[in-house]
Structure formats: C-alpha cells, structure tokens
C-alpha cells in the first residue's frame, strides 16, 4: 500500500461492513492513512448489499 500510495495511486476501501468498524480496523493496523476514501454500510441498513 505504501508503494502504491507513493506512486500516487488512489486507494479506496469499499465494504458492506459498517463504516464505523471498518475505520477502526484500518486504524488498528495503521493503514488508514493510505486510503483516500472509505465507504461502508450504515447502521440504518443502507449500503449493505454488494449487488447494487
């Protein structure tokens, strides 16, 4: 990820997991700084399907 980031690639996380937990996981592994955008589901049930 560091190499891709240094080459100015845009890195994005897209998951059906809740965005709150996704951010915590990325921070735990100290890789959150490599991603320009993190998109996940919401607790209200939106963005939970991978089919849309």
DSSP file (Angstrom, degrees, kcal/mol; ACC not computed):
  #  RESIDUE AA STRUCTURE BP1 BP2  ACC     N-H-->O    O-->H-N    N-H-->O    O-->H-N    TCO  KAPPA ALPHA  PHI   PSI    X-CA   Y-CA   Z-CA
    1    1 A X     >        0   0    0      0, 0.0     4,-2.7     0, 0.0     5,-0.2   0.000 360.0 360.0 360.0 -39.3    0.0    0.0    0.0
    2    2 A X  H  >  +     0   0    0      1,-0.2     4,-2.6     2,-0.2     5,-0.2   0.933 360.0  48.1 -60.8 -45.2    2.8    2.3    0.8
    3    3 A X  H  > S+     0   0    0      2,-0.2     4,-1.5     1,-0.2    -1,-0.2   0.915 112.9  47.5 -62.5 -44.2    4.4    1.8   -2.6
    4    4 A X  H  4>S+     0   0    0      1,-0.2     5,-2.4     2,-0.2    -1,-0.2   0.905 112.3  50.2 -63.2 -41.3    1.1    2.3   -4.4
    5    5 A X  H ><5S+     0   0    0     -4,-2.7     3,-1.6     1,-0.2    -2,-0.2   0.905 108.4  52.0 -63.6 -42.0    0.5    5.5   -2.4
    6    6 A X  H 3<5S+     0   0    0     -4,-2.6    -1,-0.2     1,-0.3    -2,-0.2   0.792 105.5  55.7 -65.3 -27.7    3.9    6.8   -3.2
    7    7 A X  T 3<5S-     0   0    0     -4,-1.5    -1,-0.3    -5,-0.2    -2,-0.2   0.342 120.9-113.4 -85.0   6.7    3.2    6.2   -6.9
    8    8 A X  T < 5 +     0   0    0     -3,-1.6     2,-0.2     1,-0.2    -3,-0.2   0.756  60.5 157.0  66.7  30.4    0.1    8.4   -6.4
    9    9 A X      < -     0   0    0     -5,-2.4     2,-0.7     1,-0.0    -1,-0.2  -0.594  46.0-120.1 -75.3 147.3   -2.5    5.7   -6.9
   10   10 A X        -     0   0    0     -2,-0.2     2,-0.4    25,-0.1    25,-0.1  -0.824  29.6-159.4 -90.5 117.6   -5.8    6.5   -5.4
   11   11 A X        +     0   0    0     -2,-0.7    25,-2.6    23,-0.5    26,-1.0  -0.842  12.8 178.5-103.7 135.3   -6.6    3.7   -2.8
   12   12 A X  E     -a   37   0A   0     -2,-0.4     2,-0.5    23,-0.2    26,-0.2  -0.977  21.3-145.7-135.4 143.7  -10.2    3.2   -1.7
   13   13 A X  E     +a   38   0A   0     24,-2.3    26,-3.0    -2,-0.3     2,-0.4  -0.960  17.8 179.8-108.7 127.1  -11.9    0.7    0.6
   14   14 A X  E     +a   39   0A   0     -2,-0.5     2,-0.3    24,-0.2    26,-0.2  -0.985  16.7 153.5-127.0 119.8  -15.4   -0.4   -0.4
   15   15 A X  E     -     0   0A   0     24,-2.2     4,-0.1    -2,-0.4    26,-0.0  -0.959  50.5-135.7-143.7 157.3  -17.2   -2.9    2.0
   16   16 A X  E    S+     0   0A   0     -2,-0.3    24,-0.1    24,-0.2     2,-0.1   0.450  79.9 102.2 -91.0  -1.4  -20.6   -4.0    3.1
   17   17 A X  E    S-     0   0A   0      1,-0.1    24,-2.1     2,-0.1    -2,-0.2  -0.441  93.9 -79.1 -74.6 155.2  -19.4   -4.0    6.7
   18   18 A X  E  >  -a   41   0A   0     22,-0.2     4,-2.1     1,-0.1     3,-0.5  -0.328  36.3-131.6 -58.6 133.7  -20.4   -1.0    8.9
   19   19 A X  H  > S+     0   0    0     22,-2.4     4,-2.3     1,-0.2     5,-0.2   0.815 104.0  60.6 -56.9 -34.7  -18.2    2.0    8.2
   20   20 A X  H  > S+     0   0    0     21,-0.3     4,-1.6     1,-0.2    -1,-0.2   0.931 109.3  41.0 -61.0 -46.3  -17.5    2.6   11.9
   21   21 A X  H  > S+     0   0    0     -3,-0.5     4,-2.4     2,-0.2    -2,-0.2   0.869 111.2  57.0 -71.5 -36.2  -15.9   -0.8   12.3
   22   22 A X  H  X S+     0   0    0     -4,-2.1     4,-2.4     1,-0.2     5,-0.2   0.929 107.3  48.3 -60.3 -45.9  -14.0   -0.5    9.0
   23   23 A X  H  X S+     0   0    0     -4,-2.3     4,-2.2     1,-0.2    -1,-0.2   0.897 111.0  50.9 -61.3 -41.2  -12.4    2.7   10.1
   24   24 A X  H  X S+     0   0    0     -4,-1.6     4,-2.4    -5,-0.2    -1,-0.2   0.898 110.3  49.1 -64.0 -40.9  -11.4    1.2   13.5
   25   25 A X  H  X S+     0   0    0     -4,-2.4     4,-2.0     2,-0.2    -2,-0.2   0.926 111.1  48.9 -65.7 -45.1   -9.9   -1.9   11.8
   26   26 A X  H  <>S+     0   0    0     -4,-2.4     5,-2.7     1,-0.2     6,-0.9   0.899 113.3  47.4 -62.9 -39.8   -7.8    0.2    9.4
   27   27 A X  H ><5S+     0   0    0     -4,-2.2     3,-1.3     3,-0.2    -1,-0.2   0.894 107.7  56.5 -67.2 -39.6   -6.6    2.4   12.2
   28   28 A X  H 3<5S+     0   0    0     -4,-2.4    -2,-0.2     1,-0.3    -1,-0.2   0.903 112.2  41.4 -57.9 -43.0   -5.7   -0.6   14.4
   29   29 A X  T 3<5S-     0   0    0     -4,-2.0    -1,-0.3    -5,-0.1    -2,-0.2   0.375 112.4-123.8 -87.4   5.2   -3.5   -2.0   11.6
   30   30 A X  T < 5S+     0   0    0     -3,-1.3    -3,-0.2    -5,-0.1    -2,-0.1   0.873  81.8 110.5  56.3  43.4   -2.1    1.6   11.0
   31   31 A X    > < +     0   0    0     -5,-2.7     3,-1.6    -6,-0.1     4,-0.3   0.346  38.6  99.3-123.0   2.7   -3.1    1.6    7.3
   32   32 A X  G >  S+     0   0    0     -6,-0.9     3,-1.3     1,-0.3    -5,-0.1   0.794  73.3  66.9 -62.0 -28.4   -5.9    4.1    7.3
   33   33 A X  G 3  S+     0   0    0      1,-0.3    -1,-0.3    -7,-0.2    -2,-0.1   0.654  92.0  62.6 -70.1 -13.8   -3.6    6.9    6.1
   34   34 A X  G <  S+     0   0    0     -3,-1.6     2,-0.5   -24,-0.0   -23,-0.5   0.642  89.0  82.3 -84.2 -14.3   -3.2    5.1    2.7
   35   35 A X    <   -     0   0    0     -3,-1.3   -23,-0.2    -4,-0.3     3,-0.1  -0.793  53.1-168.7-103.5 130.3   -6.8    5.4    1.7
   36   36 A X  S    S+     0   0    0    -25,-2.6     2,-0.4    -2,-0.5   -24,-0.2   0.794  81.0  20.9 -79.7 -30.2   -8.4    8.4    0.2
   37   37 A X  E     -a   12   0A   0    -26,-1.0   -24,-2.3     2,-0.0     2,-0.4  -1.000  59.1-169.1-144.0 137.5  -11.9    7.1    0.6
   38   38 A X  E     -a   13   0A   0     -2,-0.4     2,-0.4   -26,-0.2   -24,-0.2  -0.985  13.5-179.1-127.9 119.8  -13.5    4.5    2.9
   39   39 A X  E     +a   14   0A   0    -26,-3.0   -24,-2.2    -2,-0.4     2,-0.2  -0.972  13.7 143.5-124.4 131.8  -17.1    3.5    2.1
   40   40 A X  E     -     0   0A   0     -2,-0.4   -22,-0.2   -26,-0.2   -24,-0.2  -0.826  47.4 -65.4-148.8-172.7  -19.2    1.0    4.1
   41   41 A X  E     -a   18   0A   0    -24,-2.1   -22,-2.4    -2,-0.2   -21,-0.3  -0.292  42.1-128.6 -79.7 166.8  -22.7    0.3    5.3
   42   42 A X    >   -     0   0    0      4,-2.4     3,-1.7   -24,-0.2    -1,-0.1  -0.771  22.2-114.6-111.5 159.2  -24.7    2.3    7.8
   43   43 A X  T 3  S+     0   0    0     -2,-0.3    -1,-0.1     1,-0.3   -25,-0.0   0.676 111.3  69.5 -67.5 -16.4  -26.4    1.0   10.9
   44   44 A X  T 3  S-     0   0    0      2,-0.1    -1,-0.3     1,-0.0    -3,-0.0   0.423 121.1-102.3 -82.4   3.7  -29.8    2.0    9.3
   45   45 A X  S X  S+     0   0    0     -3,-1.7     3,-0.7     1,-0.3     2,-0.2   0.405  77.9 134.9  95.5  -2.7  -29.4   -0.8    6.8
   46   46 A X  T 3   +     0   0    0      1,-0.2    -4,-2.4     2,-0.1    -1,-0.3  -0.535  66.6  16.5 -82.7 150.4  -28.3    1.3    3.8
   47   47 A X  T 3  S+     0   0    0     -6,-0.2    -1,-0.2    -2,-0.2   -32,-0.1   0.816  84.6 123.1  60.8  37.1  -25.4    0.2    1.7
   48   48 A X    <   +     0   0    0     -3,-0.7     2,-0.3    -7,-0.1    -2,-0.1   0.638  49.4  84.9 -97.6 -16.7  -25.4   -3.4    3.0
   49   49 A X        -     0   0    0      1,-0.1     3,-0.4     2,-0.0    -2,-0.0  -0.689  56.9-161.3 -91.9 138.3  -25.8   -5.1   -0.4
   50   50 A X  S    S+     0   0    0     -2,-0.3    -1,-0.1     1,-0.2   -34,-0.0   0.481  86.3  71.7 -87.5  -4.6  -22.9   -5.9   -2.7
   51   51 A X              0   0    0      1,-0.2    -1,-0.2     0, 0.0    -2,-0.0   0.619 360.0 360.0 -88.1 -13.5  -25.3   -6.3   -5.6
   52   52 A X              0   0    0     -3,-0.4    -1,-0.2     0, 0.0    -2,-0.1   0.461 360.0 360.0 -89.1 360.0  -26.2   -2.6   -6.0
